[in-house]
Amino acid sequence: MFSEEQNQYILLHRDVRNPWHLDKKTVLMIGCLVLPVTLFCATYMVLFGVYEKLTYPKLSLSGFRSPETVDHIQHRASVYNYINPADGFFIDIQKNSHFEEYLHSHELSKKFKLVCYYNFPSDQQSMQINDIDPNLCTHLNIAFGSVVNHSIYLDNEHLEYLKDIVKLKDKNKDLKILLSIGGAGNDNGFPEMVKNHTNRKSFIKSVLSYVKDYNIDGIDLDWEFPGEDMNYDPKQKMHFTQLLLEIRKTIMRQEKHKFLLTVAVAAPNVIVDFAYDVSYMNDYVDFVNLMSYDYHYYTGVTPFTGINSPLYAKSSELFYLATLNINYSSHYWNYKGMDKSKIVIGLPTYGHTFRLQNPRNHDLYAPASGYGKLGTSGFASYPSICNFLQMNHITPIFDMENYSPYASKYYEWISFDDDQSLTYKTEFIKSNNFGGAMVYSLNVDDYLGTCKMGSMGGKKFPLVNAVKSILEGNTS
């Protein structure tokens, strides 16, 4: 009896000292179960957590491949983020479009514009002219010409590209081709050119030469932005308006060579107020291309995640943050004096990436420490984003307040647009009777049709086609 109790005590005592004591058979069984799981997890981490060539696919034909392309538009994003809004007036613009009601209402018969920007090829790895679908867009803006010696300037290589692009009109006689002048960070010639009547006259003369010699349908002025450097010339806003007036007078004098005049304009109301005389512009331009993107982008003063091109403000966004969305910007331009029919709303085909400070905190406005690894300097093309999501088995989150998706993986956080978000935004354009949609750009859409994600998966230019189908009423 004593011997049996002592044995029980020893076994109990042994379990207390070492509760993980197991016999060999049990250890073997646990090993057979745990080892495969451990090997799988280790392999997964090696492939998708460490091996960056798989986690961050580098597409040979993806957009934003060359640094100069990113530098070209990074200026605008930085300006959008560094501006300091005055403690002044904000008009009260609420959500005024109910998609459920619109979808059951009658289709508008209006012809909407679809303006597409196309960047000149930088090398053989970028989108080529023969990749352009001449029937995709109503207007094709070729980016970018420069202002040199008060005149439009394209080098010989770009002039040859322009000639080949104009030939697309042989396949679609209704296609309008415009040369866009300037671009973010590439507008140093504008301040001096607009300064006086003589300089502006030289520029207008060069515009007429391009219209006549290269058979283009107009010009798009993309100065980012008049009056931005207030120490340089506080009259730039007025001088730019004078340029538009003088170009309009020149157009009216033409009989055989009338041409379109459009302007790519900023979205944040702070820039609108110091850069543009909107009510005067309304009389001089055919339409404006509203650059309603880059609202949120990593900088040292905005070290947090955010949506690139939100349709509406979130309920949690207050004051100036509540104005950084398509709805507010488009109605603000209308409030300032631009006809709705002349406001063409910009939609991006690229996304912004952020590096999270804490991968467990991956919501909107989560702290960020820099650009994400995907893309270049925080800019990522749609094909690269698509591949990243698919290869890492990521399901994006769709925010139903601002009608935009975002996704995260470890330290990577991405804001982008897909066919679903662009459908909502294009429906907004139609239901509010704006002039149409502008996309920037064809180069960073999936122009080869390699992405299999979404309802447009596998189709060339899935994002632009999603916009086109809604504008034309083809919702099936």
C-alpha positions in Angstrom: 0.0 0.0 0.0 2.8 2.4 1.0 4.7 1.5 -2.1 1.8 2.2 -4.4 1.1 5.7 -2.8 4.8 6.6 -3.0 4.8 5.7 -6.7 1.8 8.0 -7.3 3.5 10.9 -5.4 6.7 10.5 -7.4 4.7 10.6 -10.7 2.8 13.7 -9.5 5.9 15.4 -8.2 7.7 14.7 -11.5 4.8 16.3 -13.5 4.9 19.4 -11.2 8.6 19.9 -11.7 8.4 19.2 -15.5 4.8 19.4 -16.8 6.1 18.8 -20.3 7.5 15.4 -19.6 6.3 13.0 -22.2 7.1 9.5 -23.2 8.9 8.7 -26.5 5.8 7.6 -28.2 3.9 10.8 -27.5 6.9 12.9 -28.6 7.1 11.1 -31.9 3.4 11.6 -32.5 3.6 15.3 -31.8 6.7 15.6 -34.0 4.9 14.0 -36.9 2.1 16.6 -36.5 4.2 19.7 -35.8 7.1 19.2 -38.2 5.0 19.5 -41.5 3.4 22.6 -40.2 6.7 24.1 -39.2 8.2 23.3 -42.5 5.3 24.9 -44.3 5.4 28.1 -42.3 9.2 28.4 -42.7 8.9 27.9 -46.5 6.1 30.4 -46.7 8.1 33.0 -44.8 11.1 32.4 -46.9 9.1 32.8 -50.1 6.8 35.6 -49.2 8.3 37.3 -46.1 12.0 37.4 -47.0 12.5 36.7 -50.7 11.5 40.2 -52.0 11.6 39.3 -55.7 8.5 37.2 -55.1 6.9 39.5 -52.5 7.6 42.6 -54.6 7.4 41.6 -58.3 9.5 43.8 -60.6 7.6 43.9 -63.9 9.8 44.7 -66.9 6.9 46.5 -68.5 5.4 48.1 -65.4 4.8 51.9 -65.0 6.9 54.2 -62.9 9.9 52.1 -63.9 12.2 55.0 -64.6 13.1 57.5 -61.9 12.5 60.5 -64.2 8.9 59.5 -64.6 8.3 59.6 -60.9 10.2 62.8 -60.4 8.0 64.3 -63.1 4.8 63.9 -60.9 6.3 63.8 -57.4 6.4 67.6 -57.2 2.6 67.8 -57.3 2.1 65.2 -54.6 4.6 67.0 -52.4 2.9 70.4 -52.9 -0.5 68.8 -52.1 0.9 67.6 -48.8 3.0 70.6 -47.7 0.4 73.3 -48.2 -0.8 75.1 -45.1 -4.6 75.8 -45.3 -5.6 79.2 -44.0 -8.1 79.4 -41.2 -10.7 80.6 -43.6 -13.8 79.7 -45.5 -14.8 76.1 -46.3 -18.1 75.7 -48.2 -20.4 73.0 -46.8 -20.4 70.2 -49.3 -21.9 66.9 -48.3 -22.5 63.7 -50.1 -25.1 64.7 -52.7 -25.2 61.6 -54.9 -27.0 58.4 -53.9 -25.8 55.6 -56.1 -28.7 53.4 -55.4 -31.1 56.0 -56.6 -28.9 56.8 -59.6 -28.7 53.2 -60.8 -32.4 53.0 -61.0 -32.8 56.4 -62.7 -32.8 57.1 -66.4 -29.5 57.2 -68.3 -28.2 60.7 -69.2 -28.0 61.2 -72.9 -25.0 63.6 -72.6 -21.8 62.8 -74.3 -19.1 62.6 -71.7 -15.4 63.2 -72.3 -12.8 60.6 -71.5 -9.4 62.3 -71.4 -6.4 60.0 -71.2 -2.8 61.1 -70.6 -0.1 59.3 -72.3 3.6 59.8 -71.4 6.2 59.6 -74.2 8.1 56.3 -74.1 11.3 56.6 -72.0 12.8 53.4 -73.4 11.8 50.1 -75.0 10.6 48.8 -71.6 7.8 51.4 -71.3 4.5 51.6 -73.1 4.9 52.0 -76.8 2.7 53.9 -79.3 1.4 50.7 -80.9 0.0 49.7 -77.5 -2.4 52.7 -77.6 -6.0 51.8 -78.4 -7.2 54.7 -80.6 -10.9 53.9 -79.8 -10.5 53.9 -76.0 -10.5 57.6 -75.2 -12.2 60.7 -76.6 -9.2 62.9 -76.0 -5.5 61.9 -75.8 -3.2 64.2 -74.0 0.5 63.6 -74.9 2.8 64.4 -72.0 4.9 66.5 -71.9 6.2 69.4 -73.9 8.3 72.1 -72.3 8.5 75.8 -72.4 11.9 77.0 -73.6 12.7 80.5 -74.8 9.0 81.4 -74.4 8.0 78.7 -76.9 6.9 75.1 -77.0 9.8 72.7 -77.1 10.0 69.0 -78.0 13.3 67.3 -78.9 13.6 65.4 -82.2 12.8 62.1 -80.7 9.6 63.3 -79.1 8.6 65.1 -82.3 8.8 61.8 -84.2 6.7 60.2 -81.5 4.2 62.9 -81.8 3.9 62.4 -85.6 3.3 58.7 -85.0 0.7 59.3 -82.4 -1.3 61.7 -84.6 -1.6 58.9 -87.1 -4.0 57.2 -84.6 -6.6 59.6 -85.9 -6.6 57.6 -89.2 -8.1 54.8 -87.2 -10.5 57.0 -85.2 -11.5 60.2 -86.9 -13.2 61.5 -83.7 -10.1 61.1 -81.5 -8.8 64.5 -80.3 -5.0 64.7 -79.7 -3.6 67.5 -77.6 -0.1 68.2 -76.6 0.2 68.8 -72.8 2.8 71.4 -71.8 4.6 71.4 -68.5 3.8 68.6 -66.0 4.7 68.4 -62.3 8.2 69.6 -61.7 8.8 70.5 -65.4 7.3 74.0 -65.7 10.2 76.3 -65.2 9.6 78.0 -68.4 6.1 79.2 -67.5 6.9 82.0 -65.0 9.1 83.9 -67.5 6.8 83.2 -70.5 3.7 84.6 -68.9 5.4 87.7 -67.6 4.6 90.1 -70.4 2.7 90.3 -73.6 5.7 89.9 -75.9 6.7 86.6 -74.3 3.1 85.3 -74.3 2.8 86.2 -78.0 5.9 84.1 -78.8 4.3 81.2 -77.0 1.0 81.5 -78.8 2.8 81.7 -82.1 4.5 78.4 -81.3 1.2 76.9 -80.4 -0.2 77.8 -83.8 2.8 76.3 -85.5 2.3 73.0 -83.7 -1.4 72.9 -84.5 -0.7 73.5 -88.2 2.5 71.6 -88.7 1.7 68.5 -86.7 -2.1 68.3 -87.1 -2.8 68.3 -83.3 -6.2 69.3 -82.0 -5.1 71.6 -79.2 -2.9 72.1 -76.2 -3.3 71.3 -72.5 -1.5 73.6 -70.1 -0.2 71.8 -67.1 1.6 74.5 -65.0 2.0 73.3 -61.4 1.3 75.9 -60.1 0.9 79.6 -60.9 1.8 81.6 -57.8 3.2 78.6 -55.9 6.4 80.5 -55.2 4.9 83.8 -54.0 8.4 85.3 -53.5 9.1 85.0 -57.3 6.2 86.9 -58.8 2.9 87.5 -57.0 1.3 88.4 -60.4 1.6 85.0 -61.9 -2.1 84.2 -61.3 -3.1 87.3 -63.3 -0.5 86.7 -66.0 -1.7 83.1 -66.5 -5.2 84.4 -66.9 -4.0 86.9 -69.5 -2.3 84.1 -71.4 -5.6 82.1 -71.5 -7.5 85.2 -72.8 -4.9 85.8 -75.5 -5.0 82.2 -76.6 -8.8 82.3 -76.8 -8.7 85.5 -78.9 -6.2 83.7 -81.2 -8.5 80.7 -81.5 -11.5 82.9 -82.4 -9.5 84.5 -85.2 -8.8 81.1 -86.8 -10.9 79.9 -89.7 -9.1 76.7 -90.7 -7.0 76.0 -87.6 -9.3 76.3 -84.6 -8.0 74.3 -81.7 -8.9 73.2 -78.1 -7.5 74.9 -75.0 -7.5 72.9 -71.8 -5.8 73.3 -68.5 -4.7 70.7 -65.9 -5.7 72.2 -62.6 -5.1 71.5 -58.9 -7.7 70.0 -56.6 -7.0 71.3 -53.1 -9.0 74.5 -52.5 -6.0 76.3 -51.0 -4.1 76.0 -54.3 -7.1 76.8 -56.3 -7.5 80.1 -54.4 -3.9 81.3 -54.9 -3.3 79.9 -58.4 -6.5 80.5 -60.5 -9.0 83.2 -61.4 -11.6 80.5 -62.0 -14.5 82.6 -63.2 -12.4 84.2 -65.9 -10.9 80.9 -66.8 -14.4 79.6 -67.4 -14.8 82.0 -70.3 -11.4 81.1 -71.9 -10.9 77.3 -71.7 -12.8 74.5 -73.4 -12.5 72.5 -70.1 -10.2 71.8 -67.2 -8.7 68.5 -66.2 -9.1 68.4 -62.4 -6.1 66.5 -60.9 -8.1 65.0 -58.1 -5.5 62.5 -56.8 -2.4 62.6 -54.7 -4.5 63.8 -51.8 -2.6 61.6 -49.4 1.0 60.7 -50.0 3.9 60.0 -47.6 6.0 63.1 -46.7 7.8 64.2 -43.6 4.8 66.3 -42.5 2.2 63.7 -43.4 3.7 60.5 -41.9 0.5 58.5 -42.1 -1.4 56.3 -44.5 -4.2 57.7 -46.6 -6.3 57.2 -49.7 -4.8 58.5 -53.0 -8.1 59.6 -54.5 -11.1 59.4 -52.1 -14.5 60.1 -53.5 -15.9 61.4 -50.2 -14.6 62.4 -46.8 -14.8 59.9 -44.0 -17.1 60.7 -41.1 -14.0 61.0 -38.9 -12.3 63.5 -41.1 -12.7 67.1 -40.0 -11.7 70.6 -41.1 -9.1 70.6 -43.9 -8.9 66.8 -44.1 -12.6 66.8 -45.0 -11.9 68.8 -48.1 -9.4 66.4 -49.6 -11.7 64.3 -51.8 -13.2 64.3 -55.3 -16.6 65.4 -54.2 -15.4 68.5 -52.4 -12.8 69.6 -55.0 -15.2 69.2 -58.0 -18.0 71.2 -56.4 -15.5 73.8 -55.1 -14.4 74.4 -58.7 -18.0 74.8 -59.7 -18.7 77.1 -56.7 -15.7 79.3 -57.8 -17.2 79.8 -61.2 -16.4 76.9 -63.5 -19.3 75.3 -65.4 -19.9 71.7 -64.4 -19.8 70.7 -68.1 -16.2 72.1 -68.2 -15.0 70.2 -65.1 -13.4 66.9 -66.2 -12.6 64.9 -63.0 -9.2 63.1 -62.8 -9.0 59.5 -61.8 -5.6 57.7 -61.2 -4.5 54.4 -62.5 -1.6 54.3 -60.1 -1.4 53.9 -56.3 0.6 55.1 -53.4 2.6 52.9 -51.0 3.6 53.5 -47.4 5.8 51.7 -44.9 4.0 51.1 -41.7 5.7 51.8 -38.4 3.7 48.9 -36.8 2.3 46.2 -39.0 -0.4 45.5 -36.5 -1.7 49.1 -37.0 -2.7 49.0 -40.6 -5.9 51.2 -40.8 -6.3 54.5 -42.5 -4.1 57.2 -40.9 -1.9 54.6 -39.4 1.6 55.9 -38.6 4.1 55.5 -41.5 7.8 55.8 -41.6 8.4 56.2 -45.4 7.5 54.9 -48.8 6.6 51.3 -49.3 9.0 49.0 -51.1 6.5 48.4 -53.9 7.0 50.7 -56.9 9.3 53.8 -56.9 9.3 56.6 -54.3 5.8 55.7 -53.2 4.3 55.4 -56.7 3.2 52.0 -58.0 1.5 51.0 -61.3 -1.7 49.0 -61.3 0.0 45.8 -62.8 2.6 45.8 -60.0 -0.1 46.3 -57.4 -2.2 43.6 -58.9 0.7 41.1 -58.9 1.6 42.0 -55.4 -1.9 41.3 -54.1 -2.3 38.1 -56.0 1.1 36.6 -55.3 0.8 37.4 -51.6 -2.9 36.2 -51.4 -4.1 39.6 -50.1 -7.7 40.5 -49.9 -8.0 44.3 -50.1 -10.3 46.3 -47.8 -12.9 48.4 -49.6 -13.8 51.5 -47.6 -17.5 52.3 -48.2 -17.2 55.9 -46.9 -14.7 57.1 -49.5 -15.3 54.3 -52.0 -11.7 53.3 -52.4 -9.7 50.1 -51.6 -6.5 49.7 -49.7 -4.4 46.7 -48.7 -1.5 45.8 -46.3 1.0 43.1 -45.9 3.5 43.2 -43.0 5.0 46.7 -43.2 3.6 47.4 -46.7 0.4 49.6 -47.1 -1.1 50.4 -50.4 -3.8 52.8 -51.6 -5.0 52.2 -55.1 -8.0 52.2 -57.4 -9.7 49.2 -59.1 -12.6 48.7 -61.4 -15.0 48.8 -58.5 -13.9 52.1 -57.1 -13.6 53.7 -60.5 -17.2 52.5 -61.2 -18.5 54.4 -58.2 -16.4 57.5 -59.1 -17.6 57.5 -62.7 -21.2 57.1 -61.6 -20.6 60.2 -59.4 -19.4 62.1 -62.5 -22.5 61.1 -64.5 -25.1 61.7 -61.8 -23.7 65.1 -61.0 -23.5 66.0 -64.7 -19.8 66.9 -64.8 -18.0 67.1 -68.1 -16.4 63.6 -68.0 -13.4 61.8 -66.6 -9.7 62.2 -67.0 -7.3 59.4 -66.3 -3.6 59.6 -65.5 -2.3 57.7 -67.1 -2.5 55.0 -69.8 1.1 54.1 -69.1 0.4 52.7 -65.6 -2.9 50.9 -66.4 -2.5 47.3 -67.3 -2.1 48.0 -71.0 -1.0 44.4 -71.7 -3.8 42.7 -69.9 -1.7 40.6 -67.5 -3.7 41.2 -64.3 -6.5 38.7 -63.6 -8.0 40.6 -60.7 -11.5 42.1 -60.8 -14.3 41.9 -63.3 -12.0 43.4 -66.0 -9.2 41.0 -65.2 -7.3 39.8 -68.3 -8.5 42.7 -70.4 -6.2 45.4 -71.7 -6.6 48.8 -70.0 -9.0 47.4 -67.4 -9.2 50.6 -65.3 -9.8 52.9 -68.3 -12.3 50.5 -69.8 -14.2 50.4 -66.5 -14.5 54.2 -66.7 -15.4 54.1 -70.4 -18.2 51.5 -69.9 -19.9 53.6 -67.3 -19.6 56.9 -69.2 -21.1 55.2 -72.2 -23.8 53.5 -70.2 -22.6 50.0 -70.8 -23.1 48.6 -67.3 -23.8 45.0 -68.2 
